[in-house]
Amino acid sequence: LNTSTTNAPAVVIVQSEITKMDSLPDGVSIDDAYKSDSLYKVMENTGSFNLDNQTTVDINGKPAHQFRYTVTYTQYVDTWIEDNGHYYRILCQAPSTVFGSAESQFDIILGSFKIKS
């Protein structure tokens, strides 16, 4: 990316993170797993959290709960899979200004995710 005033490259952070958990926090189910994020309460209390979409998707033959939300100027795709008593979270995020460009890369990550038994 170039800034309009200097033509210098700007740094944009696009991130994907995969986490495995043995359980969800008390009061949180797979249906609202995004609430297990340690920053969720902060995001919600500031009024900058907006749940844009919640759906069930297929990740390599397994049902997954996917939450798309926006916090201030960042968009998230937060996907949760439950398998054999474990929870897998694939969290992808990018600034709203470049999210459309990063989304195809997020789709590749989600489409290639496999749980080995």
N, CA, C and O of each residue as an XYZ file, in Angstrom:
468
protein
N       0.833     -1.187      0.000
C       0.000      0.000      0.000
C       0.869      1.237      0.000
O       1.941      1.255      0.605
N       0.414      2.250     -0.666
C       1.121      3.526     -0.659
C       0.255      4.588     -0.001
O      -0.958      4.629     -0.204
N       0.877      5.429      0.774
C       0.128      6.551      1.328
C       0.013      7.608      0.251
O       0.899      7.733     -0.593
N      -1.056      8.361      0.271
C      -1.286      9.313     -0.809
C      -0.346     10.513     -0.752
O      -0.107     11.146     -1.780
N       0.197     10.847      0.428
C       1.015     12.048      0.514
C       2.506     11.791      0.285
O       3.214     12.668     -0.209
N       2.981     10.612      0.637
C       4.425     10.376      0.540
C       4.805      9.273     -0.435
O       5.980      9.135     -0.776
N       3.844      8.489     -0.887
C       4.102      7.315     -1.707
C       4.995      6.299     -1.003
O       5.559      5.414     -1.647
N       5.124      6.422      0.305
C       5.898      5.458      1.087
C       4.997      4.267      1.406
O       3.792      4.433      1.595
N       5.570      3.080      1.465
C       4.747      1.921      1.811
C       4.203      2.050      3.225
O       4.901      2.496      4.136
N       2.958      1.658      3.394
C       2.341      1.623      4.720
C       2.282      0.170      5.176
O       2.159     -0.741      4.359
N       2.367     -0.030      6.440
C       2.298     -1.376      6.987
C       0.850     -1.704      7.327
O       0.184     -0.949      8.036
N       0.373     -2.825      6.822
C      -0.971     -3.295      7.115
C      -0.836     -4.697      7.694
O      -0.210     -5.568      7.089
N      -1.416     -4.908      8.852
C      -1.310     -6.215      9.502
C      -2.554     -7.035      9.177
O      -3.678     -6.655      9.506
N      -2.322     -8.164      8.525
C      -3.355     -9.147      8.233
C      -2.919    -10.403      8.963
O      -1.787    -10.857      8.801
N      -3.809    -10.967      9.764
C      -3.396    -12.043     10.657
C      -4.375    -13.204     10.644
O      -5.588    -13.015     10.544
N      -3.824    -14.412     10.746
C      -4.611    -15.623     10.953
C      -3.971    -16.385     12.096
O      -2.748    -16.481     12.192
N      -4.812    -16.925     12.956
C      -4.322    -17.644     14.132
C      -5.188    -18.875     14.347
O      -6.415    -18.791     14.315
N      -4.545    -20.021     14.568
C      -5.271    -21.268     14.831
C      -4.948    -21.707     16.253
O      -3.783    -21.798     16.640
N      -6.009    -21.978     17.029
C      -5.858    -22.344     18.425
C      -6.663    -23.606     18.708
O      -7.759    -23.784     18.177
N      -6.113    -24.481     19.548
C      -6.819    -25.681     20.003
C      -7.064    -25.539     21.496
O      -6.154    -25.203     22.254
N      -8.314    -25.801     21.919
C      -8.681    -25.718     23.329
C      -9.390    -26.983     23.762
O     -10.070    -27.631     22.966
N      -9.226    -27.330     25.021
C      -9.905    -28.508     25.554
C     -11.316    -28.198     26.031
O     -12.141    -29.104     26.146
N     -11.605    -26.935     26.308
C     -12.943    -26.562     26.754
C     -13.174    -25.081     26.474
O     -12.244    -24.328     26.184
N     -14.421    -24.696     26.569
C     -14.793    -23.297     26.445
C     -15.036    -22.744     27.849
O     -15.338    -23.510     28.764
N     -14.913    -21.450     28.031
C     -15.171    -20.867     29.353
C     -16.610    -21.113     29.811
O     -17.503    -21.318     28.988
N     -16.824    -21.092     31.110
C     -18.174    -21.251     31.659
C     -19.119    -20.234     31.046
O     -18.778    -19.060     30.903
N     -20.312    -20.694     30.685
C     -21.326    -19.814     30.129
C     -21.201    -19.567     28.639
O     -22.016    -18.843     28.067
N     -20.192    -20.157     27.990
C     -19.988    -19.978     26.551
C     -20.171    -21.330     25.872
O     -19.620    -22.337     26.316
N     -20.949    -21.343     24.789
C     -21.130    -22.571     24.010
C     -20.558    -22.357     22.619
O     -20.132    -21.254     22.274
N     -20.552    -23.402     21.837
C     -20.052    -23.297     20.466
C     -20.908    -22.309     19.661
O     -20.436    -21.737     18.678
N     -22.163    -22.111     20.077
C     -23.063    -21.202     19.371
C     -22.714    -19.727     19.566
O     -23.135    -18.879     18.778
N     -21.950    -19.419     20.612
C     -21.508    -18.040     20.830
C     -20.042    -18.012     21.256
O     -19.637    -17.238     22.122
N     -19.263    -18.882     20.617
C     -17.862    -19.091     21.004
C     -17.010    -17.834     20.876
O     -16.009    -17.698     21.580
N     -17.382    -16.918     19.995
C     -16.597    -15.689     19.846
C     -16.504    -14.919     21.166
O     -15.582    -14.127     21.360
N     -17.445    -15.149     22.060
C     -17.435    -14.471     23.362
C     -16.322    -14.971     24.272
O     -16.062    -14.363     25.311
N     -15.661    -16.063     23.906
C     -14.571    -16.583     24.726
C     -13.286    -15.780     24.545
O     -12.340    -15.944     25.316
N     -13.243    -14.916     23.535
C     -12.066    -14.072     23.321
C     -11.867    -13.185     24.541
O     -12.810    -12.555     25.019
N     -10.650    -13.139     25.036
C     -10.367    -12.378     26.254
C     -10.665    -10.893     26.092
O     -10.883    -10.195     27.083
N     -10.676    -10.406     24.867
C     -10.957     -8.985     24.630
C     -12.426     -8.700     24.320
O     -12.813     -7.546     24.139
N     -13.251     -9.761     24.259
C     -14.650     -9.566     23.864
C     -15.368     -8.568     24.767
O     -16.031     -7.657     24.270
N     -15.250     -8.722     26.062
C     -15.962     -7.820     26.990
C     -15.511     -6.367     26.788
O     -16.325     -5.444     26.821
N     -14.210     -6.181     26.581
C     -13.703     -4.833     26.331
C     -14.306     -4.294     25.031
O     -14.781     -3.159     24.984
N     -14.285     -5.119     23.978
C     -14.810     -4.686     22.686
C     -16.297     -4.350     22.791
O     -16.754     -3.342     22.251
N     -17.039     -5.197     23.486
C     -18.478     -4.988     23.614
C     -18.783     -3.752     24.464
O     -19.674     -2.972     24.128
N     -18.052     -3.573     25.551
C     -18.308     -2.441     26.450
C     -17.970     -1.094     25.831
O     -18.538     -0.076     26.227
N     -17.056     -1.068     24.869
C     -16.722      0.203     24.213
C     -17.760      0.576     23.163
O     -17.769      1.700     22.661
N     -18.627     -0.364     22.835
C     -19.639     -0.096     21.822
C     -19.124     -0.225     20.411
O     -19.835      0.089     19.457
N     -17.893     -0.686     20.266
C     -17.317     -0.777     18.922
C     -17.452     -2.177     18.324
O     -16.999     -2.403     17.202
N     -18.065     -3.127     19.043
C     -18.231     -4.497     18.562
C     -19.549     -4.613     17.806
O     -20.596     -4.212     18.315
N     -19.500     -5.164     16.587
C     -20.709     -5.400     15.809
C     -20.644     -6.788     15.183
O     -19.795     -7.048     14.330
N     -21.539     -7.679     15.605
C     -21.628     -9.014     15.005
C     -22.355     -8.872     13.677
O     -23.563     -8.639     13.645
N     -21.613     -9.014     12.578
C     -22.155     -8.795     11.238
C     -22.920     -9.998     10.708
O     -23.924     -9.844     10.012
N     -22.441    -11.211     11.041
C     -23.043    -12.429     10.495
C     -22.643    -13.612     11.362
O     -21.528    -13.671     11.881
N     -23.558    -14.542     11.508
C     -23.299    -15.789     12.232
C     -23.925    -16.907     11.414
O     -25.112    -16.856     11.091
N     -23.122    -17.925     11.077
C     -23.631    -18.995     10.231
C     -22.904    -20.299     10.531
O     -21.909    -20.314     11.256
N     -23.401    -21.377      9.977
C     -22.725    -22.672     10.054
C     -22.148    -22.962      8.676
O     -22.841    -22.848      7.665
N     -20.875    -23.339      8.645
C     -20.196    -23.661      7.397
C     -19.581    -25.048      7.508
O     -19.501    -25.616      8.597
N     -19.154    -25.582      6.389
C     -18.495    -26.885      6.355
C     -16.990    -26.673      6.216
O     -16.529    -26.024      5.277
N     -16.236    -27.225      7.156
C     -14.773    -27.168      7.081
C     -14.272    -28.614      7.003
O     -14.240    -29.329      8.005
N     -13.890    -29.017      5.819
C     -13.363    -30.356      5.583
C     -14.303    -31.438      6.130
O     -13.866    -32.364      6.812
N     -15.592    -31.307      5.822
C     -16.578    -32.316      6.199
C     -17.110    -32.195      7.613
O     -17.908    -33.027      8.046
N     -16.687    -31.183      8.333
C     -17.154    -30.992      9.708
C     -17.926    -29.679      9.802
O     -17.526    -28.674      9.214
N     -19.042    -29.693     10.550
C     -19.772    -28.431     10.731
C     -18.959    -27.476     11.600
O     -18.360    -27.879     12.598
N     -18.949    -26.233     11.213
C     -18.206    -25.207     11.951
C     -19.103    -23.994     12.136
O     -19.933    -23.680     11.282
N     -18.929    -23.334     13.240
C     -19.668    -22.109     13.526
C     -18.775    -20.932     13.145
O     -17.639    -20.817     13.606
N     -19.312    -20.067     12.298
C     -18.507    -18.948     11.834
C     -19.194    -17.632     12.211
O     -20.386    -17.425     11.983
N     -18.384    -16.769     12.792
C     -18.849    -15.462     13.224
C     -18.028    -14.407     12.484
O     -16.798    -14.442     12.490
N     -18.715    -13.492     11.864
C     -18.045    -12.373     11.207
C     -18.431    -11.128     11.985
O     -19.612    -10.825     12.158
N     -17.419    -10.415     12.449
C     -17.703     -9.215     13.214
C     -16.690     -8.129     12.921
O     -15.595     -8.375     12.416
N     -17.099     -6.918     13.259
C     -16.268     -5.744     13.061
C     -16.060     -5.071     14.407
O     -17.000     -4.905     15.185
N     -14.823     -4.687     14.671
C     -14.483     -3.921     15.861
C     -13.719     -2.695     15.370
O     -12.611     -2.801     14.844
N     -14.322     -1.557     15.550
C     -13.770     -0.284     15.088
C     -13.424     -0.402     13.603
O     -14.331     -0.429     12.771
N     -12.146     -0.474     13.250
C     -11.741     -0.505     11.839
C     -11.139     -1.840     11.424
O     -10.393     -1.905     10.446
N     -11.453     -2.908     12.156
C     -10.923     -4.232     11.847
C     -12.082     -5.209     11.678
O     -13.034     -5.203     12.460
N     -11.989     -6.052     10.644
C     -12.990     -7.087     10.419
C     -12.390     -8.445     10.743
O     -11.208     -8.693     10.504
N     -13.228     -9.322     11.292
C     -12.801    -10.645     11.743
C     -13.669    -11.726     11.123
O     -14.870    -11.541     10.925
N     -13.042    -12.859     10.818
C     -13.740    -14.099     10.499
C     -13.268    -15.074     11.563
O     -12.104    -15.474     11.579
N     -14.181    -15.454     12.454
C     -13.861    -16.257     13.640
C     -14.596    -17.586     13.506
O     -15.810    -17.642     13.706
N     -13.884    -18.649     13.175
C     -14.486    -19.943     12.857
C     -14.129    -20.961     13.926
O     -12.967    -21.094     14.310
N     -15.145    -21.684     14.408
C     -14.982    -22.653     15.503
C     -15.462    -24.034     15.071
O     -16.537    -24.179     14.490
N     -14.643    -25.051     15.368
C     -14.975    -26.435     15.054
C     -14.837    -27.241     16.347
O     -13.859    -27.094     17.081
N     -15.816    -28.082     16.612
C     -15.744    -28.987     17.766
C     -15.492    -30.393     17.243
O     -16.197    -30.864     16.350
N     -14.475    -31.069     17.803
C     -14.139    -32.420     17.351
C     -13.531    -33.210     18.506
O     -12.531    -32.796     19.092
N     -14.132    -34.336     18.824
C     -13.628    -35.239     19.869
C     -13.327    -34.528     21.190
O     -12.296    -34.774     21.815
N     -14.229    -33.651     21.601
C     -14.060    -32.971     22.879
C     -13.092    -31.801     22.857
O     -12.800    -31.223     23.904
N     -12.595    -31.448     21.692
C     -11.683    -30.311     21.565
C     -12.345    -29.241     20.704
O     -13.232    -29.526     19.899
N     -11.898    -28.019     20.890
C     -12.401    -26.893     20.116
C     -11.234    -26.280     19.345
O     -10.166    -26.027     19.901
N     -11.460    -26.051     18.066
C     -10.448    -25.449     17.213
C     -10.980    -24.100     16.747
O     -12.103    -23.994     16.253
N     -10.167    -23.088     16.912
C     -10.555    -21.742     16.504
C      -9.602    -21.263     15.416
O      -8.382    -21.316     15.572
N     -10.172    -20.799     14.323
C      -9.397    -20.183     13.246
C      -9.854    -18.729     13.179
O     -10.953    -18.431     12.712
N      -9.007    -17.848     13.645
C      -9.342    -16.424     13.712
C      -8.540    -15.676     12.656
O      -7.309    -15.673     12.684
N      -9.238    -15.049     11.734
C      -8.607    -14.266     10.681
C      -9.060    -12.820     10.830
O     -10.231    -12.551     11.097
N      -8.127    -11.895     10.656
C      -8.487    -10.491     10.805
C      -7.664     -9.609      9.882
O      -6.521     -9.910      9.537
N      -8.294     -8.507      9.497
C      -7.628     -7.521      8.638
C      -8.321     -6.183      8.822
O      -9.506     -6.131      9.152
N      -7.586     -5.104      8.609
C      -8.232     -3.789      8.633
C      -9.368     -3.751      7.606
O      -9.257     -4.337      6.530
N     -10.434     -3.074      7.936
C     -11.590     -3.005      7.034
C     -11.218     -2.511      5.647
O     -11.835     -2.915      4.662
N     -10.220     -1.645      5.555
C      -9.829     -1.072      4.258
C      -9.224     -2.096      3.307
O      -9.250     -1.892      2.093
N      -8.677     -3.196      3.832
C      -8.054     -4.209      2.969
C      -8.698     -5.586      3.137
O      -8.233     -6.566      2.554
N      -9.758     -5.660      3.927
C     -10.369     -6.959      4.217
C     -10.786     -7.688      2.945
O     -10.557     -8.891      2.823
N     -11.386     -6.988      2.010
C     -11.821     -7.619      0.757
C     -10.685     -8.297      0.019
O     -10.881     -9.357     -0.576
N      -9.504     -7.708      0.047
C      -8.332     -8.295     -0.611
C      -7.811     -9.501      0.151
O      -7.308    -10.445     -0.457
N      -7.924     -9.483      1.465
C      -7.388    -10.566      2.295
C      -8.352    -11.744      2.400
O      -7.936    -12.856      2.726
N      -9.615    -11.516      2.131
C     -10.633    -12.542      2.351
C     -10.381    -13.824      1.553
O     -10.654    -14.914      2.054
N      -9.873    -13.719      0.340
C      -9.606    -14.929     -0.448
C      -8.501    -15.764      0.204
O      -8.531    -16.993      0.133
N      -7.537    -15.111      0.833
C      -6.484    -15.849      1.546
C      -7.064    -16.538      2.779
O      -6.677    -17.658      3.109
N      -7.980    -15.874      3.449
C      -8.644    -16.490      4.596
C      -9.425    -17.722      4.147
O      -9.425    -18.742      4.836
N     -10.089    -17.634      2.995
C     -10.844    -18.771      2.466
C      -9.923    -19.955      2.186
O     -10.309    -21.103      2.408
N      -8.712    -19.689      1.701
C      -7.739    -20.769      1.441
C      -7.351    -21.446      2.762
O      -7.278    -22.672      2.835
N      -7.107    -20.654      3.788
C      -6.755    -21.218      5.104
C      -7.889    -22.092      5.616
O      -7.654    -23.219      6.052
N      -9.109    -21.586      5.568
C     -10.254    -22.354      6.058
C     -10.489    -23.605      5.219
O     -10.812    -24.665      5.757
N     -10.330    -23.485      3.908
C     -10.564    -24.631      3.022
C      -9.527    -25.722      3.134
O      -9.799    -26.867      2.773
N      -8.343    -25.399      3.627
C      -7.280    -26.395      3.730
C      -7.103    -26.946      5.154
O      -6.261    -27.815      5.383
N      -7.893    -26.442      6.103
C      -7.749    -26.870      7.495
C      -8.251    -28.315      7.647
O      -9.355    -28.651      7.219
N      -7.416    -29.155      8.264
C      -7.777    -30.556      8.512
C      -7.412    -30.923      9.939
O      -6.364    -30.528     10.450
N      -8.283    -31.676     10.566
C      -8.022    -32.191     11.914
C      -7.603    -33.643     11.782
O      -8.341    -34.465     11.238
N      -6.420    -33.953     12.278
C      -5.955    -35.335     12.250
C      -6.441    -36.043     13.502
O      -6.312    -35.535     14.616
N      -6.994    -37.210     13.299
C      -7.515    -37.987     14.439
C      -6.424    -38.779     15.111
O      -6.685    -39.486     16.084
